[in-house]
Amino acid sequence: MSRLAISGGRPVRDKYLPYGKQWIDEEDIKAVTDTLKSDYLTTGPKVKELEEKIADYVGSKYAVAVSNGTAALHAACFAAGIKEGDEVITTPLTFAASANCILYQGGIPVFADIDPETYNIDVKEVEKKITQKTRAIIPVDYTGQAVDLDPILELAEKYNLIVIEDAAHALGTEYKGKKVGSISHMTEFSLHPVKHITTGEGGVITTDNEEYYKKLMLFRTHGITREKDLLFNKEEGPWYYEQLELGYNYRITDIQCALGISQLNKLDKFIQRRRELVKKYDEYLSQIDGVIIPCEAEYSNSSWHLYVIQIELEKFRVGRKEIFEALKAENIGVNVHYIPVYYHPYYQKLGYKKGICPVAERLYERIITLPLFPRMTDTDLEDVVEAVEKVLTYYRKD
Ligand SMILES: *Cc1c(COP(=O)(O)O)cnc(C)c1O
């Protein structure tokens, strides 16, 4: 058996392989430099063009582009009317932003446990958490797998709740043949470089609802409008604008949107490559004892942001930490998505106790994210598999 790199052996790879990475080509660079030479740096024609193209791509009526995915979630909570004391149900197995956006509005995040197969929020658990104060649900399409939206929307209908889907992982994902972004009341996407396409920093909210759309547009720019039909005083003069709400400066720039438009042209190619890589991972890793590969529900066609494996810890002499460190030493960019949100000291200080979502907590102990990005080669993927095999073989109980 070859010596692990962590014990001084030769690593599987000489060069570190990151877990995710953007793919920027000459076309992207030209799109950005062309915009730099244009009349607009911030809000201009490229913002509108990106919004129209994303709405068109997902099949929604409206899209609003903002400075990042977190701002998009915040704007959606504002548009949904979340205010002091309102409860909003979300999953603990997500990036903190999915819950922070509730706190920004003075709301109370309520965590509902996940399904042990799909790792997405469990609809039965959501229903158990609904109270008189519940106003919205923020389900997350974890790793890109569509959350089971139909039963969530049924619950929303029954209890008069708004569904804000956090699809930061799921641009291009389909739920029962329909693109995510066209189904929930509002859907948020992130355009951060590790996500499917990037604008450096960026986020988008899609919706079919005109009232939400208007609120999102206001919120993005200080709550200020120049639109005649929204003004209280319509006769003041052509210089005139009014602040109608307390908004923020969450604008995205034309420079960024030029990049986003160019990236969007390549989205389907990127997704196709991610799906190819996942198929290969599934084939190789399902043969390694002690690895549970991700399961995809029949209603979901994932665009695969992350590839997360579960380690059957009972079969090994060491814990997830040692396995993780050993993989890293082999120059594999492993990661963990996510630390349950309420484990963070900030949430602990707010009074959330460990133990409230046992399925997510158990899963957290056992997961490792493996590298996945469209520019990864087959050889890169084979290196990852070799490293997983090498490390797990070394640590497996006899
Ligand atoms: C990336 C991400 C966000 C936030 O996106 P930013 O663009 O980084 O602000 C929100 N939710 C989830 C699940 C994410 O992965």
The ligand as an SDF file (V2000), in Angstrom:
LIG
                    3D

 15 15  0  0  0  0  0  0  0  0999 V2000
  -23.3870   31.3040   -2.6040 C   0  0  0  0  0  0  0  0  0  0  0  0
  -24.6210   31.1590   -1.8120 C   0  0  0  0  0  0  0  0  0  0  0  0
  -25.4090   32.2610   -1.3940 C   0  0  0  0  0  0  0  0  0  0  0  0
  -24.9570   33.6850   -1.4620 C   0  0  0  0  0  0  0  0  0  0  0  0
  -24.4290   34.0960   -2.6040 O   0  0  0  0  0  0  0  0  0  0  0  0
  -23.3620   35.2880   -2.6610 P   0  0  0  0  0  0  0  0  0  0  0  0
  -23.4520   35.6490   -4.1030 O   0  0  0  0  0  0  0  0  0  0  0  0
  -22.0360   34.6970   -2.2800 O   0  0  0  0  0  0  0  0  0  0  0  0
  -23.7940   36.3760   -1.7600 O   0  0  0  0  0  0  0  0  0  0  0  0
  -26.6130   32.0040   -0.7740 C   0  0  0  0  0  0  0  0  0  0  0  0
  -27.0350   30.7690   -0.5400 N   0  0  0  0  0  0  0  0  0  0  0  0
  -26.3030   29.6930   -0.8660 C   0  0  0  0  0  0  0  0  0  0  0  0
  -26.8300   28.3370   -0.5770 C   0  0  0  0  0  0  0  0  0  0  0  0
  -25.0670   29.8490   -1.4980 C   0  0  0  0  0  0  0  0  0  0  0  0
  -24.3350   28.7740   -1.8010 O   0  0  0  0  0  0  0  0  0  0  0  0
  1  2  1  0
  2  3  1  0
  2 14  2  0
  3  4  1  0
  3 10  2  0
  4  5  1  0
  5  6  1  0
  6  7  2  0
  6  8  1  0
  6  9  1  0
 10 11  1  0
 11 12  2  0
 12 13  1  0
 12 14  1  0
 14 15  1  0
M  END
$$$$
